[in-house]
C-alpha cells in the first residue's frame, strides 16, 4: 500500500463523479490516485493520512453467481429461494440477492454478462476471473483507508493514540528521507520527546521506546475528554468499555478523535464509544451490538446477525 498525506484532491470526471487524490507518500514520492465513483471525496480531508491499496481477490458475489448458474444461466428466483432457506436471523434475503443483481448490472454494462430476460442472466463459466479483471480495469479494486483526519504536524503534542504513535511503535519502518517521509521523521522526534515528558516513553539507545500501556493510556485519556463534551451536549452518562464486554444500543453517529474514528452507541441512559468500522456506514439510528477484544471489534445488527470483526 501507499501510505501518506493527502496533498490535494479534486474531480477527475465530473460526469461520473469520480475524484482523484494527490498523496505525498512516506517513501518520499508523490502519487496521483484516480478514485472509483463509490468513494466520497468529502470524507477525505486535505492533510489527512491515508493508506491506498489495490485488492486483486475474486469477489465472493461473483463466486456465488457462478456457483448458482445452471446451463450458463443465473436466475434470481433460484438464488432467492436458496437465500431464504439459508438466511440467518436478521438477514434480509431480498436485499442480499438485490446486491448480486447490482453487480450483474455493472458486469452487463462492461459486456461480461448478458441479461436474457427479467431475472435471468447468461454468465460465462469463468465469471469470477473475468469479474476480477473488470474490477482491475475499472479501478473498483482500489481501497482508500483514512488513517487520521488530523494532519501529522497537529499530532505532535495531542493527547491521544495517534498515527504518529503507530509509526513510533514500528521504529519508523518504511519512512523515507525525502519529502513527506523526512517531515514525518522530524515529527516523530518531537512526538517522542513529548511522550517522554508525559512519562509514557523513554529513551533507549538513542531511540524512543513507548511504555507497554502507552497506547491504551493515550486512547483512554482522549476518549474521556471527548466523552465529557458529548455528555455535556446530550445529558447522557459515559459508559467506558471493558475488554470482552458485550454492549447494545442505538448507533447515533461517528466521530473522529485523535485516536481514530469511533461510533456513539446510545442505550437510552448512557453512551459508549466503540471503534468504528465500515460496516456501520448508513446504519445511523439502528439498534446495534458490539464486543471489543483488543483491536478487534465484532459488530452485530440487533442481537443476531454478525456483520464484521
KACORZI-V626560 format. One record per helix or strand of 2 or more residues. SS is the DSSP state (~ for helix, > for strand). FROM is the first residue (numbers start at 1). TO is the last residue. If there is no record, write none. Layout:
ss & from & to
SS & FROM & TO
SS & FROM & TO
//
This chain:
ss & from & to
> & 2 & 13
> & 18 & 25
> & 30 & 34
~ & 41 & 43
> & 49 & 54
~ & 60 & 68
> & 73 & 75
~ & 76 & 86
~ & 93 & 109
> & 114 & 117
> & 120 & 122
~ & 127 & 138
> & 142 & 148
~ & 152 & 154
~ & 163 & 169
~ & 179 & 197
> & 201 & 204
> & 207 & 210
~ & 214 & 234
> & 237 & 238
> & 246 & 257
> & 260 & 266
> & 270 & 275
~ & 278 & 280
> & 287 & 293
> & 296 & 301
> & 305 & 308
//
